[in-house]
Amino acid sequence: MKKYLKEIETSGIVLLFLGVILGRMANMELGAMISVVGLLLWVLTVVVKAFNWQQYRRDNILNIIIMLGAIVAIFFTLTLLK
């Protein structure tokens, strides 16, 4: 699995973005399902990298920064919608 970890992560991120775009443009249910599959693939790679912290230290720090940025973006989006 370590051999294909980058490909799994990339496909998860691509599916996540495609699901969001499809959810906004066309069918919400189909977009949500594709987004969930992409999110699960990405989370799988994050968990594998977290268990091998020393080997993937740089990637783990980048994932933490991305997650914090996403949390801040969601917080600002929710506060602006009120």
N, C-alpha and C positions, 0 to 999 in steps of 0.2 A: 504494500500500500504506500510506503514511503516513496517508492519509485514514481507513482502517479499522483502524489499529493498536490503538486502545483496545477496539474490539469484538472483535478477534481475541484480545487478552489476556484480556478478561472471559470469553469463551466457553471459552478454554483452562482458566482457573481453575475455572469452573463444572463443566466436564467432569472435571477432576482430582478435585474433591470428590465428584461423583456416582459416579465410578469407585471411589473409596475406600469410599463408603457401600455401593454395590452389591457390592463385593468382600467386605465384612464381613457383609452381610445375606443375600445370595443366592449368586450364582455367582462364584467367584474368577476364572475365566478371562475372563469378560465384563467384570468390574470392572477387571481388570488391563489389558485392551485399551483400555477407555475412559480409564483413568488415563494410559496411555502417549500416547494421542492428545491429551489435554488438556495433558500435560507438554510434548509436542512443540510445540504451539501457543504455549504460554507461553514456552518457550525461544526460539522463533522471534522473538517480540517483544522478548525480552531482547537477543538478538543484534543485531537491527536498531537498537534503541536504543543499544547499546554502540558501534556504528559511527558513530552520530550523537550523540556524547557531549555536545557543547555545547547541542544542541537539547533533549535529554532528560536533562539533568544531574540534576534533582530526582528523576525516575523511576528513574534508574540508582542513585542513592544509596539510595532506598527498596528497590529490588530487592536490593542488596547486603545491607541490613539483614535483609530477609526470608530470604534464603539463609543468612545466619549464624544467624538464629533457628531455621531448620529444621535446620541441622547440629547445633546445641546440643540441640534437642529429640530428634533421632535418637540422639545420643550418650547422653543421659540415659535414653532408653527402652531402649537396648541394655544399658546398665549395670544398670538395674533388673531386666531380665529374666534376668540371670545368677544 
